[in-house]
Amino acid sequence: MTVKDLLFNCLKWGKDNYGDFVVQDRELPDWLEPEVIDNGSTIKSYVWRTNWLRRIRLTELNLQDKFIAESLVIYPDTTLINPVFGTEFVNAGGKRFFGTIDFHPLRNDWAYADKYINKWLGNQPNRTKNKSNIYDLNKFFSKKLWIKSETSDFYEEYLKKLEEYLKAYLKMMAKPQREYSVEEQTAYDKHLAGTDPAYGILKNYYDKEFAEKYINTFLFDLATR
């Protein structure tokens, strides 16, 4: 089981239960191939959409078996103010493992958190970490952020937790209420594009031009608006 497998299992669950979430392919940027193989490193890039989800973006990255990562981000339609769903799992050479899952809030107030976070993730504990060496947890991260870092592999635990969060997200998105979020989603992309550690990693294994294009036109497609 991979993140991609689990994603499509959950989308099928959403379709069976709510009659929505019919997946359609979206085109990659013109310059980007679905699979880029270079010097023992591989990047697989996928992007889909459904009725209320404008962009489902998945990256599978293997850099010479020294850095293996799966990164999934799901954006609501820009006519909706619902959170962005984000998750990743990283295997750093079999020596360090890192995972996160969150409903990334597009607004930072209690009313928004109650309506779009706590209502759907009330059974999940609040995060115990308020600082991260990788992310600024004070911006675009919720109190229900699941985050873990260990020296032993916890991938199976991560997938179980991911299924819980992802089904909760799809349940929330089954009956959305319209409220435009182009500015909020753009701010999210700009912030994450500027802080994502993938830039340094891609720059080291490929080059600066590739890293900037991949982050600004694929990982976070609104970052350069």
FITOR-897137 format. One record per residue (C-alpha): residue number from 1; residue in one letter; x, y, z. Coordinates in Angstrom, 2 decimals. Layout:
# residues N
drenti resi:NUM	resn:a	u:X	v:Y	w:Z
...
This chain:
# residues 225
drenti resi:1	resn:m	u:0.00	v:0.00	w:0.00
drenti resi:2	resn:t	u:1.27	v:3.47	w:-0.96
drenti resi:3	resn:v	u:-0.15	v:6.96	w:-0.49
drenti resi:4	resn:k	u:-1.42	v:6.81	w:-4.08
drenti resi:5	resn:d	u:-3.18	v:3.48	w:-3.43
drenti resi:6	resn:l	u:-4.79	v:4.83	w:-0.27
drenti resi:7	resn:l	u:-5.84	v:8.04	w:-2.00
drenti resi:8	resn:f	u:-7.77	v:6.18	w:-4.69
drenti resi:9	resn:n	u:-9.28	v:3.78	w:-2.18
drenti resi:10	resn:c	u:-10.58	v:6.77	w:-0.22
drenti resi:11	resn:l	u:-11.83	v:8.56	w:-3.34
drenti resi:12	resn:k	u:-13.76	v:5.40	w:-4.27
drenti resi:13	resn:w	u:-15.15	v:5.36	w:-0.72
drenti resi:14	resn:g	u:-16.20	v:8.98	w:-1.17
drenti resi:15	resn:k	u:-17.85	v:8.25	w:-4.50
drenti resi:16	resn:d	u:-19.69	v:5.20	w:-3.11
drenti resi:17	resn:n	u:-20.92	v:7.08	w:-0.04
drenti resi:18	resn:y	u:-21.56	v:10.57	w:-1.39
drenti resi:19	resn:g	u:-21.92	v:10.11	w:-5.16
drenti resi:20	resn:d	u:-19.10	v:12.53	w:-5.89
drenti resi:21	resn:f	u:-15.31	v:12.43	w:-6.26
drenti resi:22	resn:v	u:-15.20	v:11.15	w:-9.83
drenti resi:23	resn:v	u:-11.51	v:11.55	w:-10.67
drenti resi:24	resn:q	u:-10.33	v:13.29	w:-13.83
drenti resi:25	resn:d	u:-6.75	v:13.71	w:-15.01
drenti resi:26	resn:r	u:-5.27	v:17.19	w:-15.19
drenti resi:27	resn:e	u:-2.36	v:18.14	w:-17.40
drenti resi:28	resn:l	u:1.11	v:18.58	w:-15.99
drenti resi:29	resn:p	u:3.07	v:21.74	w:-16.85
drenti resi:30	resn:d	u:4.34	v:21.54	w:-20.44
drenti resi:31	resn:w	u:7.95	v:21.20	w:-19.38
drenti resi:32	resn:l	u:7.40	v:18.38	w:-16.85
drenti resi:33	resn:e	u:7.32	v:14.68	w:-17.73
drenti resi:34	resn:p	u:5.22	v:12.31	w:-15.55
drenti resi:35	resn:e	u:8.42	v:10.49	w:-14.59
drenti resi:36	resn:v	u:11.86	v:12.10	w:-14.49
drenti resi:37	resn:i	u:14.78	v:9.70	w:-14.13
drenti resi:38	resn:d	u:18.30	v:11.05	w:-13.78
drenti resi:39	resn:n	u:21.45	v:9.59	w:-12.25
drenti resi:40	resn:g	u:19.66	v:7.05	w:-10.07
drenti resi:41	resn:s	u:16.96	v:9.48	w:-8.94
drenti resi:42	resn:t	u:13.28	v:9.39	w:-9.86
drenti resi:43	resn:i	u:10.46	v:11.90	w:-9.54
drenti resi:44	resn:k	u:6.91	v:10.85	w:-10.38
drenti resi:45	resn:s	u:4.36	v:13.65	w:-10.64
drenti resi:46	resn:y	u:0.58	v:13.26	w:-10.75
drenti resi:47	resn:v	u:-2.31	v:15.71	w:-10.77
drenti resi:48	resn:w	u:-6.07	v:15.05	w:-10.83
drenti resi:49	resn:r	u:-9.31	v:16.84	w:-10.04
drenti resi:50	resn:t	u:-12.91	v:16.08	w:-8.99
drenti resi:51	resn:n	u:-16.04	v:18.19	w:-8.90
drenti resi:52	resn:w	u:-15.21	v:20.13	w:-5.70
drenti resi:53	resn:l	u:-11.46	v:19.48	w:-5.62
drenti resi:54	resn:r	u:-9.68	v:21.65	w:-8.15
drenti resi:55	resn:r	u:-6.29	v:20.00	w:-7.70
drenti resi:56	resn:i	u:-5.07	v:16.71	w:-6.21
drenti resi:57	resn:r	u:-1.29	v:16.79	w:-6.48
drenti resi:58	resn:l	u:0.96	v:13.85	w:-5.66
drenti resi:59	resn:t	u:4.74	v:13.57	w:-5.82
drenti resi:60	resn:e	u:6.76	v:10.37	w:-5.37
drenti resi:61	resn:l	u:10.43	v:11.14	w:-4.96
drenti resi:62	resn:n	u:13.37	v:8.75	w:-4.70
drenti resi:63	resn:l	u:16.81	v:10.34	w:-4.70
drenti resi:64	resn:q	u:19.29	v:7.47	w:-5.01
drenti resi:65	resn:d	u:17.56	v:5.72	w:-2.07
drenti resi:66	resn:k	u:19.04	v:8.41	w:0.20
drenti resi:67	resn:f	u:15.82	v:10.41	w:0.36
drenti resi:68	resn:i	u:12.41	v:8.87	w:-0.37
drenti resi:69	resn:a	u:9.25	v:10.93	w:-0.04
drenti resi:70	resn:e	u:5.55	v:10.92	w:-0.89
drenti resi:71	resn:s	u:3.78	v:14.28	w:-0.83
drenti resi:72	resn:l	u:0.05	v:14.79	w:-1.37
drenti resi:73	resn:v	u:-1.81	v:18.11	w:-1.40
drenti resi:74	resn:i	u:-5.52	v:18.50	w:-2.16
drenti resi:75	resn:y	u:-6.99	v:21.91	w:-2.94
drenti resi:76	resn:p	u:-10.69	v:22.76	w:-2.80
drenti resi:77	resn:d	u:-12.24	v:24.63	w:-5.69
drenti resi:78	resn:t	u:-11.45	v:28.35	w:-5.50
drenti resi:79	resn:t	u:-15.15	v:29.02	w:-4.88
drenti resi:80	resn:l	u:-14.73	v:27.26	w:-1.50
drenti resi:81	resn:i	u:-12.93	v:28.38	w:1.65
drenti resi:82	resn:n	u:-12.42	v:24.84	w:2.99
drenti resi:83	resn:p	u:-8.93	v:23.91	w:4.20
drenti resi:84	resn:v	u:-6.22	v:22.50	w:1.96
drenti resi:85	resn:f	u:-5.41	v:18.87	w:2.74
drenti resi:86	resn:g	u:-1.70	v:18.15	w:3.02
drenti resi:87	resn:t	u:0.43	v:15.17	w:3.94
drenti resi:88	resn:e	u:3.90	v:13.78	w:3.40
drenti resi:89	resn:f	u:6.06	v:10.89	w:4.51
drenti resi:90	resn:v	u:9.85	v:10.98	w:4.30
drenti resi:91	resn:n	u:12.40	v:8.19	w:4.61
drenti resi:92	resn:a	u:15.84	v:9.74	w:4.99
drenti resi:93	resn:g	u:18.15	v:6.89	w:4.07
drenti resi:94	resn:g	u:16.50	v:4.48	w:6.49
drenti resi:95	resn:k	u:17.92	v:6.46	w:9.40
drenti resi:96	resn:r	u:15.21	v:9.03	w:10.01
drenti resi:97	resn:f	u:11.49	v:8.98	w:9.24
drenti resi:98	resn:f	u:9.11	v:11.93	w:9.21
drenti resi:99	resn:g	u:5.36	v:12.22	w:8.61
drenti resi:100	resn:t	u:2.72	v:14.95	w:8.69
drenti resi:101	resn:i	u:-1.02	v:15.14	w:7.98
drenti resi:102	resn:d	u:-3.19	v:18.23	w:8.30
drenti resi:103	resn:f	u:-6.22	v:20.24	w:7.24
drenti resi:104	resn:h	u:-4.32	v:23.45	w:6.44
drenti resi:105	resn:p	u:-6.58	v:26.35	w:7.47
drenti resi:106	resn:l	u:-6.93	v:29.22	w:5.01
drenti resi:107	resn:r	u:-7.98	v:31.56	w:7.82
drenti resi:108	resn:n	u:-6.62	v:31.89	w:11.31
drenti resi:109	resn:d	u:-9.62	v:32.44	w:13.58
drenti resi:110	resn:w	u:-11.64	v:30.35	w:16.03
drenti resi:111	resn:a	u:-14.85	v:30.40	w:14.01
drenti resi:112	resn:y	u:-13.08	v:29.00	w:10.98
drenti resi:113	resn:a	u:-11.26	v:26.37	w:13.07
drenti resi:114	resn:d	u:-14.50	v:25.21	w:14.69
drenti resi:115	resn:k	u:-16.37	v:24.96	w:11.39
drenti resi:116	resn:y	u:-13.71	v:23.44	w:9.16
drenti resi:117	resn:i	u:-11.22	v:21.73	w:11.50
drenti resi:118	resn:n	u:-12.63	v:20.76	w:14.89
drenti resi:119	resn:k	u:-16.02	v:19.68	w:13.55
drenti resi:120	resn:w	u:-14.38	v:17.05	w:11.34
drenti resi:121	resn:l	u:-11.29	v:16.16	w:13.37
drenti resi:122	resn:g	u:-12.77	v:16.37	w:16.85
drenti resi:123	resn:n	u:-11.74	v:12.78	w:17.56
drenti resi:124	resn:q	u:-8.09	v:13.58	w:16.81
drenti resi:125	resn:p	u:-5.82	v:14.89	w:19.59
drenti resi:126	resn:n	u:-4.38	v:18.38	w:19.41
drenti resi:127	resn:r	u:-0.77	v:18.51	w:18.34
drenti resi:128	resn:t	u:1.83	v:18.46	w:21.09
drenti resi:129	resn:k	u:4.48	v:20.32	w:19.07
drenti resi:130	resn:n	u:4.34	v:24.06	w:18.51
drenti resi:131	resn:k	u:7.73	v:24.33	w:16.82
drenti resi:132	resn:s	u:9.27	v:22.50	w:13.89
drenti resi:133	resn:n	u:12.73	v:22.64	w:12.35
drenti resi:134	resn:i	u:11.07	v:22.33	w:8.94
drenti resi:135	resn:y	u:7.82	v:24.33	w:8.99
drenti resi:136	resn:d	u:6.41	v:27.48	w:10.54
drenti resi:137	resn:l	u:3.57	v:25.89	w:12.50
drenti resi:138	resn:n	u:2.01	v:29.25	w:13.30
drenti resi:139	resn:k	u:0.89	v:29.81	w:9.69
drenti resi:140	resn:f	u:-1.36	v:27.51	w:7.65
drenti resi:141	resn:f	u:-1.14	v:24.65	w:10.16
drenti resi:142	resn:s	u:-3.99	v:23.57	w:12.43
drenti resi:143	resn:k	u:-4.04	v:22.42	w:16.04
drenti resi:144	resn:k	u:-5.03	v:18.99	w:14.69
drenti resi:145	resn:l	u:-1.76	v:18.61	w:12.78
drenti resi:146	resn:w	u:-0.46	v:15.04	w:13.04
drenti resi:147	resn:i	u:3.32	v:15.15	w:13.02
drenti resi:148	resn:k	u:5.87	v:12.50	w:13.90
drenti resi:149	resn:s	u:9.62	v:12.02	w:13.56
drenti resi:150	resn:e	u:11.39	v:8.80	w:14.53
drenti resi:151	resn:t	u:14.53	v:6.77	w:13.90
drenti resi:152	resn:s	u:12.40	v:3.68	w:13.19
drenti resi:153	resn:d	u:9.96	v:3.27	w:10.31
drenti resi:154	resn:f	u:6.29	v:4.01	w:11.17
drenti resi:155	resn:y	u:4.86	v:3.96	w:7.63
drenti resi:156	resn:e	u:2.01	v:1.55	w:8.43
drenti resi:157	resn:e	u:0.93	v:3.71	w:11.38
drenti resi:158	resn:y	u:1.12	v:6.76	w:9.11
drenti resi:159	resn:l	u:-1.12	v:5.14	w:6.48
drenti resi:160	resn:k	u:-3.76	v:4.25	w:9.07
drenti resi:161	resn:k	u:-3.81	v:7.81	w:10.36
drenti resi:162	resn:l	u:-3.82	v:9.18	w:6.81
drenti resi:163	resn:e	u:-6.94	v:7.15	w:6.01
drenti resi:164	resn:e	u:-8.74	v:8.65	w:9.03
drenti resi:165	resn:y	u:-7.86	v:12.21	w:8.05
drenti resi:166	resn:l	u:-8.51	v:11.73	w:4.34
drenti resi:167	resn:k	u:-11.96	v:10.22	w:4.84
drenti resi:168	resn:a	u:-12.84	v:13.05	w:7.23
drenti resi:169	resn:y	u:-11.73	v:15.55	w:4.58
drenti resi:170	resn:l	u:-13.77	v:13.93	w:1.82
drenti resi:171	resn:k	u:-16.80	v:13.81	w:4.12
drenti resi:172	resn:m	u:-16.41	v:17.54	w:4.74
drenti resi:173	resn:m	u:-16.04	v:18.24	w:1.03
drenti resi:174	resn:a	u:-19.18	v:16.27	w:0.11
drenti resi:175	resn:k	u:-21.43	v:19.22	w:1.07
drenti resi:176	resn:p	u:-19.33	v:22.37	w:0.77
drenti resi:177	resn:q	u:-20.59	v:25.94	w:1.08
drenti resi:178	resn:r	u:-19.48	v:28.48	w:-1.47
drenti resi:179	resn:e	u:-17.10	v:31.23	w:-0.40
drenti resi:180	resn:y	u:-14.30	v:32.36	w:-2.68
drenti resi:181	resn:s	u:-10.71	v:31.58	w:-1.67
drenti resi:182	resn:v	u:-8.44	v:32.55	w:-4.58
drenti resi:183	resn:e	u:-6.51	v:35.04	w:-2.43
drenti resi:184	resn:e	u:-6.22	v:32.61	w:0.50
drenti resi:185	resn:q	u:-5.07	v:29.72	w:-1.68
drenti resi:186	resn:t	u:-2.56	v:31.98	w:-3.42
drenti resi:187	resn:a	u:-1.19	v:33.13	w:-0.05
drenti resi:188	resn:y	u:-0.94	v:29.47	w:1.03
drenti resi:189	resn:d	u:1.02	v:28.52	w:-2.10
drenti resi:190	resn:k	u:3.35	v:31.51	w:-1.86
drenti resi:191	resn:h	u:4.12	v:30.80	w:1.80
drenti resi:192	resn:l	u:4.68	v:27.07	w:1.36
drenti resi:193	resn:a	u:6.71	v:27.53	w:-1.82
drenti resi:194	resn:g	u:9.01	v:29.86	w:0.08
drenti resi:195	resn:t	u:9.50	v:27.52	w:3.04
drenti resi:196	resn:d	u:9.36	v:24.03	w:1.52
drenti resi:197	resn:p	u:12.59	v:22.09	w:2.21
drenti resi:198	resn:a	u:12.15	v:20.35	w:-1.16
drenti resi:199	resn:y	u:13.85	v:23.33	w:-2.81
drenti resi:200	resn:g	u:17.25	v:22.63	w:-1.28
drenti resi:201	resn:i	u:16.93	v:18.89	w:-1.86
drenti resi:202	resn:l	u:15.95	v:19.24	w:-5.52
drenti resi:203	resn:k	u:18.61	v:21.87	w:-6.10
drenti resi:204	resn:n	u:21.31	v:19.55	w:-4.75
drenti resi:205	resn:y	u:20.24	v:16.55	w:-6.83
drenti resi:206	resn:y	u:19.21	v:18.42	w:-9.99
drenti resi:207	resn:d	u:19.82	v:22.16	w:-10.35
drenti resi:208	resn:k	u:18.43	v:25.52	w:-9.27
drenti resi:209	resn:e	u:16.29	v:26.01	w:-12.39
drenti resi:210	resn:f	u:14.61	v:22.62	w:-12.05
drenti resi:211	resn:a	u:13.99	v:23.12	w:-8.32
drenti resi:212	resn:e	u:12.39	v:26.55	w:-8.82
drenti resi:213	resn:k	u:10.20	v:25.42	w:-11.72
drenti resi:214	resn:y	u:9.07	v:22.26	w:-9.96
drenti resi:215	resn:i	u:8.10	v:24.09	w:-6.78
drenti resi:216	resn:n	u:6.51	v:27.15	w:-8.40
drenti resi:217	resn:t	u:4.68	v:25.54	w:-11.33
drenti resi:218	resn:f	u:3.85	v:22.08	w:-10.01
drenti resi:219	resn:l	u:4.05	v:21.70	w:-6.25
drenti resi:220	resn:f	u:2.41	v:25.10	w:-5.65
drenti resi:221	resn:d	u:0.82	v:26.21	w:-8.89
drenti resi:222	resn:l	u:-0.46	v:29.56	w:-7.57
drenti resi:223	resn:a	u:2.89	v:30.59	w:-6.08
drenti resi:224	resn:t	u:3.84	v:32.94	w:-8.93
drenti resi:225	resn:r	u:0.43	v:34.62	w:-9.42
